[in-house]
Amino acid sequence: MRFQSGDQMKILTDSREQKPYQFKTPSEVGKLDTGDYSIVGLEDHVSIERKELGDLINCLSHERNRFERELYRMRSLDYGALVIEASLSDIANGSYWSQMSPKSAIQSLLAFSIRYRLPIFFCESRHYGQRVTESLLLKYAAEIEKQFRIIHG
């Protein structure tokens, strides 16, 4: 772990991210093995996976095996989460182009949340997804800082 107490936290955005978020917190682009966003120096500890609705449905159907491998890797981290740029009702109402039924999509997400200990955040827009992602990473960093202070005085 390269993160040290007193370091300025930087968010790391995966270089393969198609539509990267822009954060208020300093950030940089690099390769992540798991997820789309992490913290520089804590890449092996925390990761956030971002999905637009269409991409999510594709990952639950056609790309399911690849997506489950990603979630399996995420499970080994201290904290991993899925941020979805849609509401649960968008999924329930089938507001996407796919043959996958809304019920199957929701049941898959519920199963993944249990199987991979995966918190899932439904964010009704890209703007809220960005805010939630940044907040989760900031809160994780604050917890690490707090633990560091407890251990090292």
N, C-alpha and C positions, 0 to 999 in steps of 0.2 A: 504494500500500500504506500503510495508516494505522497498522499495527502498529509500535511503536517498542520498542527494547530497554528493559527495565525496566517496561514496561506489564504490568498484570495481565491474563493471558490470560482471555478469555471465549469460551465456546462459543456459537455462533449456531445456533438451531433454526429451521428454516423454519416460517413461520406457517401453512402448509397441512398440516403434519405432523399426522396424525389422532391418534396415540397417542405423544406426545413422551416421550423418555427424560428421566429426572431424574438429573442428574449431581452429583458432589461438587464439581467445578470450577464456578465461577460461570458462569452462562449467561443468555442473553436470547433473546427471540423476535423474528424479523424475516423479511423476504422473501429467499429465496435463488433465484437463477436456475437453479442446478444443485444437485441433491442435497437431502438433508434436514438435514445438520449440517455446520458449518464453524467457522471461528474469526473472531471479530469483527476486521475489518481485513484479513483474508486470504481473503475470500470468493471472490476471483478466482484463488486459488492452490490451495485445498484443499477437498475436498468428500467427504462420506460419504453414500452412498445406503443406506437401510435398507429391508429387505423381509421381511414375514412370508411364510410359505410360500404361502398362497393367493394373495396379491398378486403374489408372484414368478411363479407359474405363469400368472396372468392376463397379466402383463407379457411373458411369453415366448410367449404365444399371441395372445389377443384384442387386447392393447394393445402389441404388439411394435413397431410403427412409432414410436409415441410414446416407448416405452422406449429404443429405439435412438437416437432424437434426443437424449434425455437423456444417454446414454452417450457419444455423439459430442461433446457439449458438455463432458462431464467429461474427455474425452481431452485437451482443450486446457489443462487445469489442470496444475500441478506434480505434484499427487497427488490421485487419486480412487480410491475403493474401494467395493465392494459388501459390505454386512454382511447376511447372511441368517440369520433367526431359525429355523433348522432345520439338521439334519445332512444330509450328503450321502446317507446311507442313508435318510432320510425321503423324499428325492426319488427315489432308486433303487427304493424299495419302493412308490412311488406313494401316499404317505400324504397325499393331497390330493384334492379334488373337481374333476376336470377330465377331459376326453377326451384331453388331451395325454399322450403316453406318457412314462414316466420316461426312456427312452433319449433321446427328442427334447429333453426339458428339460435333461438333463445335457449333451448335445451342443451345445445352444444356449449354455449357460453357458461351456463350454470355448471355443467359437468367439468369444464376446464377450470372454473373458479375453485372447485373442490379438488380435482385431480392435481392441479399445479399450484395450489394455495395462492391463487391469482386474484388480487383485488382488481375489479373492473370498474372504471369510471365512465359513465355515459355523459358526454358533454355535447350539448345541443348545437354547438358550432365550432369551427376551427379556432376562433378567438378564445372560447372557454377551454378548449382542449389545450391550447398553448398556455393559458394561465394555470390550469391544473397541473400540467407537466412541470412547469417551472416551480410551482409551489411544492409539489411532492419532492423534487430534488433539493430545494432549499431546506425543507423540513428534515429530510434525511441527513443533509450536511450538518444542520444544527444539532441533531441527535448525536452524530459522530463527534462533533466538537465537544458536546456536553460530556460524553463518555470519556473522551481524551482528558478533559479537565478533572474529572473524578479520579481517573487512574493516575494521572501525572501531577495532580495538585495544581 
